[in-house]
């Protein structure tokens, strides 16, 4: 089998090749995991991972996935003890059989050895397992040369999107405090002048839309917004109309901007940027990074609706292509939402009244393919 032609091509011919390739397909060396690799005529189309153990029925979305992507074969790899892996592999094989998809290989890997659920010939699949090394050999070398990365574990991948610390965090916290004070002063001045909150909201939203577009343009040109501008955009995105501007303009190339902002913003202002990063990562085929970002959002704000909707899409193994042509344009948003008014600022005002705090410990809300 070979990897998707849109990605660096690797040819996999043996179980050891498969086990060497999996970390590069999911972005890290998995443990206590089930990995499903879906193929179309021998070419890898989809790779998804679940943490083990998981409840019965977790793999139900595989049926629609097999049909939607016209899968012809599947490779199943479980990492961990037989007691933990075998029920999950059995469930995956049952889903494949139900969908008329051939199971090309089903493996269990544990402590440097692997076993096949398909082969029971002692000369090639001994009962004690077959030794393998996922970091040595042709496949790992080819993947590295082609720029593919496999981090040591999921925790290492999480650190690549973790909040910044040290002097960078101190500077960002200072910039955020200044921006918050500026907005409070603007609201107070609008009240004193008689212009009113509606006029302030209209100006705030207009400036926020300009800032979002300017940040996207700067990112496309290889630039990076400074701390003050980053803090302002973080507050802008608390207003749904401004966040949805970024949503409607979404492209996978925007992932770098939203990743940078989700790492730099103060926790209370992080959910919109982190959800935008998750969307960009998902569109770019990186469901692992998307899930990690959404887990962080839901730890900060379990009720954040856009994150919950996107997490549901990931758990249901939906394709980001379903959104193509379905997102409204900025002009359609204007028509649907009307003229900005003070009510649009309520989510922002709620955040302004909260005390600054650090990020909570992130826990996955439900079994999710990553």
C-alpha beads as a LAMMPS data file, in Angstrom:
LAMMPS data file: protein, C-alpha beads

370 atoms
369 bonds

1 atom types
1 bond types

-500.0 500.0 xlo xhi
-500.0 500.0 ylo yhi
-500.0 500.0 zlo zhi

Masses

1 110.0

Atoms # bond

1 1 1 0.000 0.000 0.000
2 1 1 1.061 3.626 -0.394
3 1 1 0.201 6.868 1.327
4 1 1 -2.132 9.429 -0.251
5 1 1 -0.656 11.117 -3.318
6 1 1 -1.342 14.565 -1.816
7 1 1 1.175 13.701 0.909
8 1 1 4.755 12.378 0.818
9 1 1 4.541 8.853 -0.644
10 1 1 5.627 5.838 1.407
11 1 1 5.336 2.257 0.162
12 1 1 4.286 -0.222 2.877
13 1 1 4.633 -3.926 2.179
14 1 1 4.973 -5.671 5.575
15 1 1 3.482 -5.424 9.083
16 1 1 6.747 -3.847 10.247
17 1 1 6.385 -1.211 7.508
18 1 1 2.853 -0.444 8.703
19 1 1 3.977 -0.095 12.318
20 1 1 6.847 2.159 11.247
21 1 1 4.481 4.381 9.230
22 1 1 1.660 4.766 11.765
23 1 1 3.480 7.341 13.969
24 1 1 4.013 9.549 10.910
25 1 1 0.365 9.199 9.879
26 1 1 -0.994 10.306 13.274
27 1 1 1.872 12.640 14.220
28 1 1 3.223 10.774 17.248
29 1 1 4.112 7.307 18.511
30 1 1 0.820 5.939 19.853
31 1 1 0.294 3.927 23.030
32 1 1 -2.939 2.455 24.416
33 1 1 -4.514 3.260 21.073
34 1 1 -6.481 1.898 18.154
35 1 1 -5.505 3.200 14.725
36 1 1 -7.679 2.670 11.668
37 1 1 -6.131 3.212 8.236
38 1 1 -8.641 3.358 5.401
39 1 1 -7.487 2.628 1.860
40 1 1 -8.897 3.083 -1.614
41 1 1 -7.373 0.614 -4.037
42 1 1 -4.254 0.234 -1.910
43 1 1 -3.713 3.954 -1.295
44 1 1 -4.154 5.425 2.165
45 1 1 -7.104 7.803 2.302
46 1 1 -7.791 8.202 6.035
47 1 1 -5.947 7.504 9.287
48 1 1 -7.713 7.916 12.628
49 1 1 -6.757 7.076 16.216
50 1 1 -8.764 6.424 19.396
51 1 1 -7.462 6.128 22.942
52 1 1 -8.041 2.748 24.598
53 1 1 -10.113 1.544 26.242
54 1 1 -13.296 3.027 24.822
55 1 1 -17.008 2.177 25.253
56 1 1 -18.706 -0.297 22.959
57 1 1 -20.204 1.493 19.971
58 1 1 -17.461 4.101 19.713
59 1 1 -16.567 2.911 16.208
60 1 1 -20.114 3.191 14.832
61 1 1 -19.141 6.238 12.681
62 1 1 -16.793 3.981 10.691
63 1 1 -19.724 2.619 8.660
64 1 1 -20.706 5.978 7.156
65 1 1 -17.006 6.835 6.709
66 1 1 -16.340 3.665 4.701
67 1 1 -19.301 4.404 2.440
68 1 1 -18.626 8.132 2.034
69 1 1 -14.937 7.654 1.162
70 1 1 -15.583 4.526 -0.947
71 1 1 -13.064 2.539 1.095
72 1 1 -11.977 -0.770 -0.385
73 1 1 -9.599 -1.966 2.346
74 1 1 -8.722 -1.192 5.937
75 1 1 -5.714 -1.785 8.168
76 1 1 -6.318 -2.028 11.920
77 1 1 -3.556 -1.531 14.469
78 1 1 -3.991 -1.728 18.238
79 1 1 -1.352 -0.699 20.773
80 1 1 -1.395 -2.270 24.224
81 1 1 -2.222 -5.495 25.998
82 1 1 -4.380 -8.145 24.365
83 1 1 -7.078 -7.613 26.990
84 1 1 -7.302 -3.954 26.010
85 1 1 -6.742 -4.176 22.258
86 1 1 -8.623 -7.294 21.148
87 1 1 -12.196 -6.062 21.864
88 1 1 -11.465 -2.855 19.957
89 1 1 -9.966 -4.743 17.002
90 1 1 -12.973 -7.091 16.999
91 1 1 -15.328 -4.103 16.869
92 1 1 -13.345 -2.534 14.013
93 1 1 -13.351 -5.816 12.059
94 1 1 -17.107 -6.117 12.564
95 1 1 -17.646 -2.607 11.202
96 1 1 -15.482 -3.435 8.181
97 1 1 -17.418 -6.635 7.508
98 1 1 -20.701 -4.774 7.802
99 1 1 -19.491 -2.200 5.271
100 1 1 -18.101 -4.768 2.852
101 1 1 -14.552 -3.499 3.374
102 1 1 -11.671 -5.964 3.257
103 1 1 -9.427 -6.101 6.335
104 1 1 -5.997 -6.178 4.745
105 1 1 -4.204 -6.489 8.093
106 1 1 -5.073 -6.343 11.794
107 1 1 -2.189 -6.033 14.235
108 1 1 -1.510 -5.667 17.931
109 1 1 1.759 -4.050 18.995
110 1 1 3.095 -4.097 22.535
111 1 1 6.533 -3.684 24.128
112 1 1 8.480 -3.958 20.881
113 1 1 6.608 -6.944 19.438
114 1 1 3.585 -7.346 17.182
115 1 1 0.960 -10.028 16.579
116 1 1 -1.402 -10.437 13.615
117 1 1 -5.112 -11.195 14.026
118 1 1 -5.173 -12.292 10.384
119 1 1 -2.186 -14.640 10.212
120 1 1 -1.814 -17.718 12.439
121 1 1 1.092 -19.443 10.678
122 1 1 3.835 -20.186 13.248
123 1 1 6.726 -19.690 10.808
124 1 1 5.786 -16.059 10.073
125 1 1 3.528 -15.126 13.004
126 1 1 4.923 -16.848 16.109
127 1 1 2.865 -16.999 19.290
128 1 1 5.458 -14.965 21.176
129 1 1 5.148 -12.147 18.658
130 1 1 7.591 -10.667 16.162
131 1 1 10.131 -8.029 17.246
132 1 1 10.040 -4.685 15.458
133 1 1 11.624 -1.242 15.776
134 1 1 9.380 1.708 14.735
135 1 1 12.262 4.191 14.538
136 1 1 14.697 2.141 12.480
137 1 1 14.446 0.896 8.928
138 1 1 13.498 2.124 5.496
139 1 1 10.051 3.579 6.202
140 1 1 11.123 5.747 9.136
141 1 1 14.114 7.005 7.155
142 1 1 12.019 7.803 4.087
143 1 1 9.368 9.571 6.177
144 1 1 11.998 11.742 7.846
145 1 1 13.615 12.648 4.520
146 1 1 10.198 13.640 3.166
147 1 1 9.622 16.011 6.078
148 1 1 7.119 13.880 7.991
149 1 1 7.278 14.120 11.785
150 1 1 6.444 11.634 14.538
151 1 1 6.726 13.043 18.059
152 1 1 7.409 10.698 21.000
153 1 1 3.812 10.708 22.264
154 1 1 0.574 12.685 22.278
155 1 1 1.751 14.759 25.225
156 1 1 4.656 16.031 23.122
157 1 1 2.209 17.018 20.397
158 1 1 0.037 18.826 22.950
159 1 1 3.053 20.885 23.994
160 1 1 3.352 22.306 20.472
161 1 1 0.029 24.119 21.000
162 1 1 0.332 24.764 24.748
163 1 1 0.102 28.328 26.142
164 1 1 3.310 30.319 26.008
165 1 1 5.097 30.889 29.306
166 1 1 7.881 32.995 30.830
167 1 1 8.604 36.527 29.568
168 1 1 6.334 36.043 26.520
169 1 1 3.380 35.321 28.813
170 1 1 4.202 38.283 31.054
171 1 1 4.361 40.633 28.055
172 1 1 1.089 39.282 26.669
173 1 1 -0.637 39.631 30.020
174 1 1 0.504 43.248 30.227
175 1 1 -0.732 43.981 26.697
176 1 1 -4.089 42.373 27.443
177 1 1 -4.551 44.468 30.591
178 1 1 -3.861 47.628 28.581
179 1 1 -6.366 46.680 25.875
180 1 1 -9.018 45.785 28.463
181 1 1 -8.506 49.164 30.152
182 1 1 -8.783 50.911 26.778
183 1 1 -12.089 49.212 25.984
184 1 1 -13.490 50.035 29.411
185 1 1 -12.480 53.665 28.904
186 1 1 -14.141 53.693 25.474
187 1 1 -17.381 52.336 26.883
188 1 1 -17.357 54.916 29.656
189 1 1 -16.648 57.751 27.198
190 1 1 -19.478 56.603 24.922
191 1 1 -21.835 56.735 27.882
192 1 1 -20.730 60.215 28.935
193 1 1 -20.906 61.663 25.432
194 1 1 -24.404 60.433 24.760
195 1 1 -23.262 58.465 21.727
196 1 1 -24.402 55.337 23.514
197 1 1 -23.417 51.692 23.590
198 1 1 -24.914 50.969 20.163
199 1 1 -22.578 53.449 18.497
200 1 1 -19.617 52.031 20.413
201 1 1 -20.597 48.500 19.362
202 1 1 -20.798 49.516 15.701
203 1 1 -17.340 51.090 15.831
204 1 1 -15.861 48.178 17.803
205 1 1 -17.194 45.562 15.367
206 1 1 -16.046 47.553 12.341
207 1 1 -12.522 47.877 13.714
208 1 1 -12.500 44.191 14.692
209 1 1 -13.398 43.093 11.167
210 1 1 -10.593 45.237 9.777
211 1 1 -8.125 43.792 12.311
212 1 1 -9.009 40.192 11.480
213 1 1 -8.557 40.756 7.752
214 1 1 -5.298 42.625 8.335
215 1 1 -3.957 39.826 10.548
216 1 1 -4.800 37.228 7.889
217 1 1 -3.058 39.331 5.243
218 1 1 0.007 39.806 7.461
219 1 1 0.164 36.075 8.161
220 1 1 -0.088 35.279 4.439
221 1 1 2.860 37.618 3.862
222 1 1 4.931 35.886 6.541
223 1 1 4.327 38.483 9.260
224 1 1 3.165 38.195 12.860
225 1 1 0.934 40.512 14.885
226 1 1 2.490 42.167 17.919
227 1 1 1.270 41.625 21.478
228 1 1 -1.118 44.572 21.543
229 1 1 -2.689 43.682 18.228
230 1 1 -2.939 40.026 19.284
231 1 1 -4.706 41.051 22.508
232 1 1 -7.109 43.283 20.568
233 1 1 -7.965 40.482 18.151
234 1 1 -8.525 38.149 21.111
235 1 1 -11.128 40.546 22.477
236 1 1 -12.580 41.189 19.006
237 1 1 -13.220 37.475 18.503
238 1 1 -15.406 37.380 21.628
239 1 1 -18.015 39.136 19.463
240 1 1 -19.706 36.472 17.319
241 1 1 -19.901 38.624 14.178
242 1 1 -16.122 39.196 14.246
243 1 1 -15.358 35.534 14.959
244 1 1 -17.667 34.483 12.144
245 1 1 -15.804 36.776 9.760
246 1 1 -12.730 34.609 10.322
247 1 1 -14.907 31.502 10.032
248 1 1 -16.314 32.471 6.631
249 1 1 -12.848 33.343 5.292
250 1 1 -11.386 30.084 6.621
251 1 1 -8.593 28.316 4.787
252 1 1 -6.210 25.663 6.091
253 1 1 -3.357 28.113 5.476
254 1 1 -4.749 30.219 8.351
255 1 1 -3.815 27.546 10.907
256 1 1 -0.508 29.218 11.762
257 1 1 -2.158 32.518 12.730
258 1 1 -4.804 30.932 14.933
259 1 1 -2.278 28.563 16.518
260 1 1 -0.059 31.515 17.395
261 1 1 -2.987 33.415 18.911
262 1 1 -4.355 30.451 20.859
263 1 1 -0.923 30.053 22.468
264 1 1 -0.478 33.745 23.275
265 1 1 -3.951 34.861 24.352
266 1 1 -4.989 34.882 27.990
267 1 1 -7.084 31.774 28.784
268 1 1 -10.445 33.561 29.047
269 1 1 -9.988 34.941 25.508
270 1 1 -8.617 31.715 23.992
271 1 1 -11.735 29.697 22.909
272 1 1 -12.550 31.544 19.648
273 1 1 -8.950 31.503 18.335
274 1 1 -8.416 27.897 19.412
275 1 1 -11.639 26.813 17.706
276 1 1 -10.594 28.627 14.532
277 1 1 -7.251 26.805 14.707
278 1 1 -9.089 23.496 15.124
279 1 1 -11.179 24.243 12.062
280 1 1 -8.117 25.148 9.980
281 1 1 -6.253 22.033 11.179
282 1 1 -9.248 19.808 10.398
283 1 1 -9.556 21.284 6.916
284 1 1 -5.855 20.587 6.441
285 1 1 -6.320 16.918 7.375
286 1 1 -4.842 17.140 10.892
287 1 1 -7.638 15.856 13.104
288 1 1 -5.167 15.192 15.941
289 1 1 -4.227 18.856 16.330
290 1 1 -7.871 19.826 15.863
291 1 1 -8.959 17.528 18.686
292 1 1 -6.212 18.746 21.020
293 1 1 -7.285 22.364 20.445
294 1 1 -10.948 21.555 21.019
295 1 1 -10.165 19.687 24.227
296 1 1 -8.468 22.835 25.489
297 1 1 -11.449 25.012 24.487
298 1 1 -13.956 22.747 26.214
299 1 1 -11.828 22.627 29.354
300 1 1 -11.975 26.429 29.436
301 1 1 -15.619 26.746 28.384
302 1 1 -17.615 23.475 28.213
303 1 1 -20.561 25.309 26.674
304 1 1 -18.700 26.922 23.776
305 1 1 -21.102 25.935 21.009
306 1 1 -18.796 26.159 17.990
307 1 1 -16.236 23.899 19.686
308 1 1 -18.934 21.390 20.627
309 1 1 -20.232 21.295 17.052
310 1 1 -16.761 20.795 15.627
311 1 1 -15.909 18.099 18.195
312 1 1 -19.103 16.278 17.226
313 1 1 -18.031 16.419 13.568
314 1 1 -14.644 14.923 14.451
315 1 1 -16.143 12.198 16.631
316 1 1 -18.560 11.345 13.809
317 1 1 -15.627 11.110 11.345
318 1 1 -17.228 13.703 9.106
319 1 1 -15.191 15.149 6.263
320 1 1 -14.345 18.870 6.215
321 1 1 -15.346 18.815 2.545
322 1 1 -18.959 18.852 3.748
323 1 1 -18.495 22.566 4.529
324 1 1 -17.246 23.560 1.095
325 1 1 -19.674 26.015 -0.440
326 1 1 -21.848 26.020 2.693
327 1 1 -20.272 28.793 4.732
328 1 1 -21.930 32.199 4.325
329 1 1 -20.039 35.135 2.861
330 1 1 -19.321 38.217 4.989
331 1 1 -22.065 40.055 3.063
332 1 1 -24.538 37.281 3.890
333 1 1 -23.551 37.534 7.547
334 1 1 -24.279 41.255 7.480
335 1 1 -27.706 40.598 5.970
336 1 1 -28.526 37.836 8.456
337 1 1 -27.255 39.589 11.588
338 1 1 -28.172 43.182 10.801
339 1 1 -26.661 46.346 12.243
340 1 1 -24.313 45.968 15.233
341 1 1 -25.830 46.925 18.569
342 1 1 -24.888 46.858 22.237
343 1 1 -26.269 43.347 22.705
344 1 1 -23.484 41.995 20.501
345 1 1 -20.966 43.020 23.165
346 1 1 -22.478 40.995 26.021
347 1 1 -20.112 37.980 25.634
348 1 1 -17.152 40.374 25.641
349 1 1 -18.408 42.285 28.680
350 1 1 -18.824 38.991 30.550
351 1 1 -15.189 38.125 29.844
352 1 1 -14.010 41.598 30.884
353 1 1 -15.617 41.059 34.281
354 1 1 -13.755 37.778 34.839
355 1 1 -10.521 37.678 36.775
356 1 1 -7.433 36.547 34.819
357 1 1 -6.635 32.855 35.400
358 1 1 -4.353 30.129 34.146
359 1 1 -5.389 27.290 31.835
360 1 1 -7.154 24.352 33.510
361 1 1 -5.955 20.789 33.212
362 1 1 -7.215 19.478 29.876
363 1 1 -9.201 16.249 29.864
364 1 1 -10.708 14.685 26.761
365 1 1 -14.517 15.065 26.993
366 1 1 -15.279 11.837 25.108
367 1 1 -13.529 9.189 23.013
368 1 1 -12.383 11.067 19.925
369 1 1 -10.529 9.944 16.822
370 1 1 -7.229 11.821 16.726

Bonds

1 1 1 2
2 1 2 3
3 1 3 4
4 1 4 5
5 1 5 6
6 1 6 7
7 1 7 8
8 1 8 9
9 1 9 10
10 1 10 11
11 1 11 12
12 1 12 13
13 1 13 14
14 1 14 15
15 1 15 16
16 1 16 17
17 1 17 18
18 1 18 19
19 1 19 20
20 1 20 21
21 1 21 22
22 1 22 23
23 1 23 24
24 1 24 25
25 1 25 26
26 1 26 27
27 1 27 28
28 1 28 29
29 1 29 30
30 1 30 31
31 1 31 32
32 1 32 33
33 1 33 34
34 1 34 35
35 1 35 36
36 1 36 37
37 1 37 38
38 1 38 39
39 1 39 40
40 1 40 41
41 1 41 42
42 1 42 43
43 1 43 44
44 1 44 45
45 1 45 46
46 1 46 47
47 1 47 48
48 1 48 49
49 1 49 50
50 1 50 51
51 1 51 52
52 1 52 53
53 1 53 54
54 1 54 55
55 1 55 56
56 1 56 57
57 1 57 58
58 1 58 59
59 1 59 60
60 1 60 61
61 1 61 62
62 1 62 63
63 1 63 64
64 1 64 65
65 1 65 66
66 1 66 67
67 1 67 68
68 1 68 69
69 1 69 70
70 1 70 71
71 1 71 72
72 1 72 73
73 1 73 74
74 1 74 75
75 1 75 76
76 1 76 77
77 1 77 78
78 1 78 79
79 1 79 80
80 1 80 81
81 1 81 82
82 1 82 83
83 1 83 84
84 1 84 85
85 1 85 86
86 1 86 87
87 1 87 88
88 1 88 89
89 1 89 90
90 1 90 91
91 1 91 92
92 1 92 93
93 1 93 94
94 1 94 95
95 1 95 96
96 1 96 97
97 1 97 98
98 1 98 99
99 1 99 100
100 1 100 101
101 1 101 102
102 1 102 103
103 1 103 104
104 1 104 105
105 1 105 106
106 1 106 107
107 1 107 108
108 1 108 109
109 1 109 110
110 1 110 111
111 1 111 112
112 1 112 113
113 1 113 114
114 1 114 115
115 1 115 116
116 1 116 117
117 1 117 118
118 1 118 119
119 1 119 120
120 1 120 121
121 1 121 122
122 1 122 123
123 1 123 124
124 1 124 125
125 1 125 126
126 1 126 127
127 1 127 128
128 1 128 129
129 1 129 130
130 1 130 131
131 1 131 132
132 1 132 133
133 1 133 134
134 1 134 135
135 1 135 136
136 1 136 137
137 1 137 138
138 1 138 139
139 1 139 140
140 1 140 141
141 1 141 142
142 1 142 143
143 1 143 144
144 1 144 145
145 1 145 146
146 1 146 147
147 1 147 148
148 1 148 149
149 1 149 150
150 1 150 151
151 1 151 152
152 1 152 153
153 1 153 154
154 1 154 155
155 1 155 156
156 1 156 157
157 1 157 158
158 1 158 159
159 1 159 160
160 1 160 161
161 1 161 162
162 1 162 163
163 1 163 164
164 1 164 165
165 1 165 166
166 1 166 167
167 1 167 168
168 1 168 169
169 1 169 170
170 1 170 171
171 1 171 172
172 1 172 173
173 1 173 174
174 1 174 175
175 1 175 176
176 1 176 177
177 1 177 178
178 1 178 179
179 1 179 180
180 1 180 181
181 1 181 182
182 1 182 183
183 1 183 184
184 1 184 185
185 1 185 186
186 1 186 187
187 1 187 188
188 1 188 189
189 1 189 190
190 1 190 191
191 1 191 192
192 1 192 193
193 1 193 194
194 1 194 195
195 1 195 196
196 1 196 197
197 1 197 198
198 1 198 199
199 1 199 200
200 1 200 201
201 1 201 202
202 1 202 203
203 1 203 204
204 1 204 205
205 1 205 206
206 1 206 207
207 1 207 208
208 1 208 209
209 1 209 210
210 1 210 211
211 1 211 212
212 1 212 213
213 1 213 214
214 1 214 215
215 1 215 216
216 1 216 217
217 1 217 218
218 1 218 219
219 1 219 220
220 1 220 221
221 1 221 222
222 1 222 223
223 1 223 224
224 1 224 225
225 1 225 226
226 1 226 227
227 1 227 228
228 1 228 229
229 1 229 230
230 1 230 231
231 1 231 232
232 1 232 233
233 1 233 234
234 1 234 235
235 1 235 236
236 1 236 237
237 1 237 238
238 1 238 239
239 1 239 240
240 1 240 241
241 1 241 242
242 1 242 243
243 1 243 244
244 1 244 245
245 1 245 246
246 1 246 247
247 1 247 248
248 1 248 249
249 1 249 250
250 1 250 251
251 1 251 252
252 1 252 253
253 1 253 254
254 1 254 255
255 1 255 256
256 1 256 257
257 1 257 258
258 1 258 259
259 1 259 260
260 1 260 261
261 1 261 262
262 1 262 263
263 1 263 264
264 1 264 265
265 1 265 266
266 1 266 267
267 1 267 268
268 1 268 269
269 1 269 270
270 1 270 271
271 1 271 272
272 1 272 273
273 1 273 274
274 1 274 275
275 1 275 276
276 1 276 277
277 1 277 278
278 1 278 279
279 1 279 280
280 1 280 281
281 1 281 282
282 1 282 283
283 1 283 284
284 1 284 285
285 1 285 286
286 1 286 287
287 1 287 288
288 1 288 289
289 1 289 290
290 1 290 291
291 1 291 292
292 1 292 293
293 1 293 294
294 1 294 295
295 1 295 296
296 1 296 297
297 1 297 298
298 1 298 299
299 1 299 300
300 1 300 301
301 1 301 302
302 1 302 303
303 1 303 304
304 1 304 305
305 1 305 306
306 1 306 307
307 1 307 308
308 1 308 309
309 1 309 310
310 1 310 311
311 1 311 312
312 1 312 313
313 1 313 314
314 1 314 315
315 1 315 316
316 1 316 317
317 1 317 318
318 1 318 319
319 1 319 320
320 1 320 321
321 1 321 322
322 1 322 323
323 1 323 324
324 1 324 325
325 1 325 326
326 1 326 327
327 1 327 328
328 1 328 329
329 1 329 330
330 1 330 331
331 1 331 332
332 1 332 333
333 1 333 334
334 1 334 335
335 1 335 336
336 1 336 337
337 1 337 338
338 1 338 339
339 1 339 340
340 1 340 341
341 1 341 342
342 1 342 343
343 1 343 344
344 1 344 345
345 1 345 346
346 1 346 347
347 1 347 348
348 1 348 349
349 1 349 350
350 1 350 351
351 1 351 352
352 1 352 353
353 1 353 354
354 1 354 355
355 1 355 356
356 1 356 357
357 1 357 358
358 1 358 359
359 1 359 360
360 1 360 361
361 1 361 362
362 1 362 363
363 1 363 364
364 1 364 365
365 1 365 366
366 1 366 367
367 1 367 368
368 1 368 369
369 1 369 370
